[in-house]
Amino acid sequence: MGKANDVDYADLHDPNAEYTMRELSAETMGVTAKRGGGRDVEITDIQTTMVDGNFPWTLVRIYTDAGIVGTGEAYWGAGVPELIERMKPFVVGENPLDIDRLYEHLIQKMSGEGSVEGVTVTAIAGIEVALHDLAGKILEVPAYQLLGGKYRDEMRVYCDCHTEEEADADACAEEARRVVDELGYDALKFDLDVPSGLEKDRANRHLRPGEIRHKAEIVEKVTEEVKDEADVAFDCHWTFSGSSGKRLADAIEEYDVWWLEDPVPPENLEVQEEVTKSTTTPITVGENRYRVTEERRLIENQAVDMIAPDMPKVGGMRETRKVADVANQYYIPVAMHNVSSPIATMASAHVGASVPNSLAVEYHSYELGWWEDLVEETVIEDGYIEIPEEPGLGLTLDLDAVEEHVVEGDTVFDEA
């Protein structure tokens, strides 16, 4: 029988964090000048709450001595709240307006605990998103303004679609029609890594000819159903071998595919590049890469036709903006992967509004009836997100709804 976890993660010993030549705290850097206009603000606390949605979303709240709070969200996953608790001493007492310095400060401090990639980056991203909400409220500007302004007033949303018979091509076509007609979306995505009934071995990543035909039939039926009414992407969830990925991409070239997503596993860049360059079917990758340093390799090798960073996973709002800037040098559009609550979804929309090469932001929760109940505002309407002009992210968290759906064993963070 397991014991109760009473570990104080903020007090864990890490010599890499306690001694680093690249110490970026305000004290070490000598950032002590007084700031006018109510900008002398200090962080006093960071708290997290996990919400049991279709993913276990980790919401992050930063508190200040000015009574202003910022709310963010990290990519879902075990260990994120503990990592955020671990980082609390590195930001308490700091000015939340120094977003870039604090981000680099946390990357450096957590370098011994994996801030190159993975869940540590995700945890830092949750803090970074909350800092953007907080800084926007302090300065009384929307978050997109902190990223350089906007190119568009609203962000297009693509709906990740599912059906109880998701391996049936006709059922997928029927759901596509329903989502377009009843829910108002003009951008959709369906899964192709679904059982065909023809599999012989689920471990070897190989697609048999019949499996290729089965997946091509789904693509054909869905795209023919909606035609020019909606763009349709198809997701493989990094499932297939290089040769199977190429054969699948080749088999669907004749259809109006918006993109084919993650046909092969993410680790081997050379295989990914080969698949992308073998076909005229647009290939999209990016949700399993971290920070601009990793996304950059996909872009510079032109191993993608579209890049798909997941904002609260890749490193946060500014890091996603950096990815988009690199992609723009190669004329590559950005289609943001997103499986978040309304908080990170809106944060992704702010990023999308601020970059020229933004295509759309994913919405992965249309089957979850209470998704939008988490905030007081309307987030998605007729397949688009209107970018708020209110300070920060422009959302008000409904703590009653959060408490209703909190992960068992967790508690709701303090009110503002």
C-alpha positions as CSV (number, residue, x, y, z in Angstrom):
1,M,0.0,0.0,0.0
2,G,1.4,3.4,-1.0
3,K,2.1,6.1,1.5
4,A,0.7,9.7,1.4
5,N,3.0,12.1,-0.5
6,D,4.1,14.8,1.8
7,V,7.2,15.8,-0.2
8,D,8.0,19.5,-0.3
9,Y,9.0,19.7,-4.0
10,A,9.9,23.4,-3.6
11,D,12.6,22.4,-1.2
12,L,14.3,19.6,-3.2
13,H,18.1,19.7,-3.3
14,D,19.6,20.2,-6.8
15,P,23.2,21.5,-6.9
16,N,22.8,22.4,-10.6
17,A,20.0,24.8,-9.7
18,E,21.8,26.1,-6.6
19,Y,25.0,26.9,-8.4
20,T,25.0,28.0,-12.1
21,M,27.3,30.4,-13.9
22,R,24.3,31.7,-15.8
23,E,22.3,32.9,-12.9
24,L,19.5,35.1,-14.3
25,S,17.6,36.2,-11.2
26,A,16.9,39.9,-10.8
27,E,19.2,40.1,-7.8
28,T,22.2,38.5,-9.6
29,M,21.6,40.4,-12.8
30,G,21.2,43.7,-10.9
31,V,17.7,44.4,-12.2
32,T,16.8,46.8,-9.4
33,A,15.6,50.0,-11.1
34,K,12.3,51.4,-10.0
35,R,9.5,51.1,-12.5
36,G,6.7,53.7,-12.8
37,G,3.1,53.3,-13.7
38,G,2.3,50.6,-11.2
39,R,4.8,48.2,-12.7
40,D,6.7,47.5,-9.5
41,V,5.0,44.2,-8.8
42,E,6.4,41.1,-7.1
43,I,5.3,37.5,-7.5
44,T,4.2,36.0,-4.1
45,D,3.0,32.5,-5.0
46,I,2.3,30.0,-7.7
47,Q,-0.4,27.3,-7.4
48,T,-1.8,24.6,-9.7
49,T,-5.0,22.7,-10.1
50,M,-5.6,19.7,-12.3
51,V,-9.0,19.6,-14.0
52,D,-10.3,16.2,-15.1
53,G,-11.4,17.0,-18.7
54,N,-10.9,14.7,-21.7
55,F,-7.3,15.3,-20.7
56,P,-6.1,16.0,-17.1
57,W,-5.4,19.7,-17.7
58,T,-3.0,21.5,-15.4
59,L,-4.0,25.0,-14.7
60,V,-1.5,27.4,-13.2
61,R,-2.1,30.6,-11.2
62,I,0.5,33.2,-10.3
63,Y,-0.2,35.6,-7.4
64,T,1.3,39.1,-6.8
65,D,1.6,41.6,-4.0
66,A,-0.6,43.9,-6.1
67,G,-3.5,41.6,-5.8
68,I,-3.5,40.8,-9.5
69,V,-3.3,37.2,-10.6
70,G,-2.4,35.5,-13.9
71,T,-3.8,32.2,-15.0
72,G,-2.1,29.8,-17.4
73,E,-2.0,26.2,-18.4
74,A,0.7,23.6,-18.9
75,Y,0.3,20.6,-21.3
76,W,-1.3,17.7,-19.5
77,G,0.6,15.0,-17.8
78,A,1.9,13.5,-14.6
79,G,4.5,15.3,-12.7
80,V,3.8,18.8,-14.0
81,P,2.3,20.2,-10.7
82,E,5.3,18.9,-8.8
83,L,7.8,20.5,-11.2
84,I,6.0,23.8,-11.0
85,E,6.1,23.6,-7.2
86,R,9.8,22.9,-7.5
87,M,10.3,26.1,-9.5
88,K,8.3,28.3,-7.2
89,P,11.4,29.6,-5.2
90,F,13.0,30.7,-8.5
91,V,10.3,33.2,-9.3
92,V,8.8,34.3,-6.0
93,G,9.9,37.9,-5.5
94,E,10.5,38.5,-9.2
95,N,8.7,41.1,-11.3
96,P,6.3,39.2,-13.6
97,L,6.8,41.7,-16.4
98,D,10.2,40.2,-17.2
99,I,8.7,37.3,-19.0
100,D,11.6,36.5,-21.3
101,R,14.3,36.7,-18.5
102,L,12.2,34.6,-16.1
103,Y,11.6,32.0,-18.8
104,E,15.4,31.7,-19.5
105,H,16.0,31.8,-15.7
106,L,13.8,28.7,-15.3
107,I,15.3,26.9,-18.3
108,Q,18.8,27.4,-16.8
109,K,17.8,26.6,-13.2
110,M,16.0,23.4,-14.3
111,S,18.7,22.3,-16.8
112,G,19.8,19.5,-14.5
113,E,16.2,18.3,-14.3
114,G,15.6,18.1,-18.1
115,S,14.7,21.5,-19.4
116,V,16.0,20.6,-22.9
117,E,12.7,18.9,-23.7
118,G,9.9,16.9,-22.2
119,V,7.7,17.5,-19.1
120,T,10.1,20.1,-17.6
121,V,9.6,22.4,-20.6
122,T,5.9,21.8,-20.3
123,A,5.9,22.9,-16.7
124,I,7.9,26.0,-17.5
125,A,5.4,26.7,-20.3
126,G,2.5,26.7,-17.9
127,I,4.2,29.4,-15.8
128,E,5.0,31.4,-19.0
129,V,1.4,31.4,-20.2
130,A,0.3,32.6,-16.7
131,L,2.9,35.4,-16.9
132,H,1.5,36.6,-20.2
133,D,-2.0,36.8,-18.6
134,L,-0.6,38.5,-15.6
135,A,1.6,41.0,-17.5
136,G,-1.3,41.9,-19.7
137,K,-3.5,42.7,-16.7
138,I,-0.7,44.8,-15.1
139,L,-0.1,46.8,-18.3
140,E,-3.8,46.7,-19.2
141,V,-3.2,45.3,-22.7
142,P,-4.3,42.0,-24.3
143,A,-1.7,39.2,-24.5
144,Y,-1.3,39.4,-28.2
145,Q,0.0,43.0,-27.8
146,L,2.9,41.6,-25.7
147,L,3.8,39.4,-28.7
148,G,4.0,42.4,-31.2
149,G,0.4,43.1,-32.2
150,K,-2.0,41.2,-34.4
151,Y,-2.5,40.2,-38.0
152,R,-6.2,39.1,-37.5
153,D,-9.1,39.8,-35.2
154,E,-10.1,36.1,-35.0
155,M,-8.4,32.7,-35.2
156,R,-9.7,29.9,-37.3
157,V,-10.3,26.7,-35.3
158,Y,-10.1,23.1,-36.7
159,C,-12.3,20.6,-34.9
160,D,-10.7,17.2,-34.0
161,C,-13.6,14.8,-34.9
162,H,-14.5,11.4,-33.6
163,T,-17.3,8.9,-34.0
164,E,-18.2,5.7,-32.2
165,E,-17.4,3.9,-35.5
166,E,-14.3,5.9,-36.3
167,A,-12.9,3.0,-38.5
168,D,-16.0,3.2,-40.7
169,A,-15.6,5.5,-43.7
170,D,-19.3,6.3,-44.0
171,A,-19.6,7.1,-40.3
172,C,-16.7,9.5,-40.5
173,A,-18.3,11.2,-43.6
174,E,-21.6,11.5,-41.7
175,E,-19.8,13.1,-38.7
176,A,-18.0,15.5,-41.0
177,R,-21.3,16.6,-42.4
178,R,-22.8,17.0,-39.0
179,V,-19.9,19.1,-37.6
180,V,-20.0,21.4,-40.7
181,D,-23.7,21.8,-40.7
182,E,-24.6,21.8,-37.0
183,L,-21.5,23.0,-35.3
184,G,-20.4,25.5,-38.0
185,Y,-16.8,24.4,-38.5
186,D,-15.0,24.8,-41.8
187,A,-11.9,23.0,-40.7
188,L,-11.8,19.3,-39.5
189,K,-9.4,16.5,-38.5
190,F,-10.0,12.8,-38.4
191,D,-7.8,9.9,-37.2
192,L,-6.3,7.4,-39.6
193,D,-4.5,5.2,-37.1
194,V,-7.7,3.3,-36.5
195,P,-8.1,-0.5,-36.7
196,S,-9.1,-1.8,-40.2
197,G,-9.6,-5.4,-39.1
198,L,-6.8,-6.4,-41.5
199,E,-3.9,-6.0,-39.0
200,K,-1.5,-8.9,-38.5
201,D,0.9,-7.4,-36.1
202,R,0.4,-4.1,-34.2
203,A,4.1,-3.8,-33.2
204,N,6.0,-3.6,-36.6
205,R,4.5,-0.4,-37.9
206,H,3.9,-1.9,-41.3
207,L,0.7,-1.3,-43.3
208,R,-0.6,-4.1,-45.4
209,P,-2.2,-3.2,-48.8
210,G,-5.7,-3.7,-47.4
211,E,-5.0,-1.3,-44.6
212,I,-3.8,1.3,-47.0
213,R,-7.0,0.9,-49.0
214,H,-9.1,1.2,-45.8
215,K,-7.4,4.5,-44.7
216,A,-7.6,5.9,-48.3
217,E,-11.4,5.1,-48.2
218,I,-11.8,7.2,-45.1
219,V,-10.0,10.1,-46.7
220,E,-12.0,9.7,-49.9
221,K,-15.4,9.5,-48.2
222,V,-14.8,12.5,-45.8
223,T,-13.2,14.8,-48.4
224,E,-15.9,14.0,-51.0
225,E,-18.6,14.6,-48.4
226,V,-17.6,18.2,-47.5
227,K,-15.7,19.1,-50.6
228,D,-15.0,22.9,-50.5
229,E,-17.1,23.5,-47.5
230,A,-14.3,22.5,-45.1
231,D,-10.6,21.7,-45.1
232,V,-9.9,18.3,-43.7
233,A,-6.7,17.0,-42.1
234,F,-5.9,13.4,-41.1
235,D,-3.8,12.3,-38.1
236,C,-1.7,9.1,-37.8
237,H,-0.3,9.7,-34.3
238,W,3.3,8.8,-35.3
239,T,2.3,5.1,-35.9
240,F,3.7,3.8,-39.1
241,S,7.1,2.9,-40.7
242,G,8.8,5.1,-43.2
243,S,7.8,2.9,-46.2
244,S,4.2,2.6,-45.0
245,G,4.0,6.4,-44.4
246,K,5.2,7.0,-47.9
247,R,2.7,4.5,-49.4
248,L,-0.2,6.0,-47.4
249,A,0.7,9.6,-48.4
250,D,1.0,8.4,-52.1
251,A,-2.4,6.7,-51.9
252,I,-4.3,9.8,-50.8
253,E,-2.6,12.3,-53.1
254,E,-5.6,12.5,-55.4
255,Y,-7.9,13.7,-52.6
256,D,-8.3,17.2,-51.2
257,V,-6.2,16.6,-48.0
258,W,-5.4,19.6,-45.9
259,W,-2.5,17.7,-44.4
260,L,-1.4,14.3,-43.2
261,E,-0.2,14.5,-39.6
262,D,2.6,12.5,-37.9
263,P,2.7,9.5,-40.3
264,V,6.0,8.3,-38.7
265,P,7.5,8.3,-35.2
266,P,9.2,11.7,-34.2
267,E,12.7,10.6,-33.2
268,N,14.3,10.1,-36.6
269,L,14.4,13.3,-38.5
270,E,15.9,11.7,-41.6
271,V,13.0,9.4,-42.0
272,Q,10.5,12.2,-41.5
273,E,12.3,14.3,-44.1
274,E,12.2,11.4,-46.6
275,V,8.5,10.8,-46.2
276,T,7.7,14.5,-46.6
277,K,9.7,14.9,-49.7
278,S,8.4,11.7,-51.3
279,T,4.8,13.0,-51.7
280,T,2.7,15.9,-52.8
281,T,0.3,15.2,-49.9
282,P,1.1,18.0,-47.3
283,I,2.8,16.6,-44.2
284,T,2.5,18.2,-40.8
285,V,4.6,17.4,-37.7
286,G,5.6,19.2,-34.6
287,E,3.6,18.4,-31.5
288,N,6.4,16.0,-30.2
289,R,9.3,18.5,-30.5
290,Y,10.3,20.9,-27.8
291,R,11.3,24.5,-28.0
292,V,12.5,26.3,-31.2
293,T,15.8,24.4,-31.1
294,E,14.0,21.2,-32.0
295,E,11.3,22.6,-34.2
296,R,14.0,24.5,-36.1
297,R,15.5,21.2,-37.4
298,L,12.2,20.1,-38.9
299,I,11.8,23.5,-40.6
300,E,15.4,24.0,-41.9
301,N,15.5,20.5,-43.3
302,Q,12.2,21.1,-44.9
303,A,10.9,17.9,-43.3
304,V,7.5,19.5,-43.0
305,D,5.0,21.3,-45.2
306,M,3.3,22.8,-42.2
307,I,4.6,23.0,-38.6
308,A,2.3,22.0,-35.7
309,P,3.8,23.1,-32.3
310,D,1.6,22.5,-29.3
311,M,1.9,25.9,-27.5
312,P,1.8,24.7,-23.8
313,K,4.0,21.8,-24.6
314,V,6.6,23.3,-26.9
315,G,7.6,26.0,-24.4
316,G,4.9,28.6,-24.1
317,M,3.6,31.6,-26.0
318,R,6.9,33.4,-26.8
319,E,8.6,30.1,-27.8
320,T,5.7,29.3,-30.2
321,R,6.1,32.8,-31.7
322,K,9.8,32.0,-32.2
323,V,8.9,28.7,-34.0
324,A,6.5,30.6,-36.2
325,D,9.2,33.2,-37.0
326,V,11.6,30.5,-38.1
327,A,8.9,28.8,-40.2
328,N,8.1,32.1,-41.8
329,Q,11.6,32.3,-43.2
330,Y,10.9,29.1,-45.1
331,Y,7.3,30.1,-46.0
332,I,5.9,27.3,-43.9
333,P,2.4,27.8,-42.3
334,V,1.8,27.1,-38.6
335,A,-1.2,24.9,-37.5
336,M,-1.1,24.8,-33.7
337,H,-1.8,21.4,-32.1
338,N,-4.0,21.8,-29.1
339,V,-5.7,19.5,-26.6
340,S,-6.2,22.1,-23.9
341,S,-8.9,23.7,-21.7
342,P,-10.2,27.1,-22.7
343,I,-7.2,28.7,-21.0
344,A,-4.4,27.4,-23.3
345,T,-6.7,27.3,-26.2
346,M,-7.2,31.1,-25.9
347,A,-3.5,31.6,-25.3
348,S,-2.8,29.7,-28.5
349,A,-5.2,32.0,-30.3
350,H,-3.4,35.1,-29.1
351,V,-0.2,33.6,-30.5
352,G,-1.9,32.7,-33.8
353,A,-3.2,36.3,-34.1
354,S,0.3,37.7,-33.7
355,V,2.1,35.8,-36.5
356,P,1.6,36.1,-40.2
357,N,1.8,32.4,-41.1
358,S,-0.8,31.1,-38.8
359,L,-3.4,28.7,-40.2
360,A,-5.6,27.5,-37.3
361,V,-5.7,26.3,-33.7
362,E,-7.0,22.8,-32.9
363,Y,-10.1,22.2,-30.7
364,H,-10.1,18.7,-29.2
365,S,-13.1,18.7,-26.9
366,Y,-16.3,19.1,-28.9
367,E,-17.7,15.9,-27.3
368,L,-17.1,17.3,-23.8
369,G,-20.3,19.2,-23.0
370,W,-18.9,21.4,-20.2
371,W,-15.5,22.5,-21.8
372,E,-16.6,26.1,-22.1
373,D,-18.1,26.2,-18.6
374,L,-14.6,26.6,-17.2
375,V,-14.7,30.2,-18.2
376,E,-17.3,33.0,-18.1
377,E,-16.7,34.1,-21.7
378,T,-17.6,32.5,-25.0
379,V,-14.4,31.1,-26.6
380,I,-15.4,29.4,-29.9
381,E,-18.2,30.6,-32.1
382,D,-19.0,29.3,-35.5
383,G,-15.6,27.7,-35.8
384,Y,-13.6,30.8,-34.9
385,I,-12.1,32.4,-31.8
386,E,-12.5,36.2,-31.5
387,I,-9.3,37.6,-30.0
388,P,-10.3,39.5,-26.8
389,E,-9.4,43.1,-26.2
390,E,-9.6,42.7,-22.5
391,P,-6.2,42.6,-20.6
392,G,-4.2,39.4,-20.5
393,L,-5.8,36.3,-22.1
394,G,-9.2,37.9,-21.7
395,L,-10.8,35.0,-19.8
396,T,-12.3,34.7,-16.4
397,L,-12.0,31.3,-14.8
398,D,-15.2,29.9,-13.2
399,L,-13.8,28.4,-10.0
400,D,-17.1,26.7,-9.3
401,A,-16.8,24.8,-12.6
402,V,-13.2,24.0,-11.8
403,E,-14.1,22.6,-8.4
404,E,-16.8,20.5,-10.0
405,H,-14.3,18.9,-12.4
406,V,-11.1,18.9,-10.3
407,V,-9.0,15.7,-10.4
408,E,-9.8,13.5,-7.5
409,G,-7.4,14.2,-4.6
410,D,-6.5,17.7,-5.9
411,T,-7.7,21.0,-4.6
412,V,-8.7,24.2,-6.3
413,F,-6.2,27.1,-6.1
414,D,-7.0,30.3,-4.2
415,E,-9.2,33.0,-5.7
416,A,-7.6,36.2,-6.9
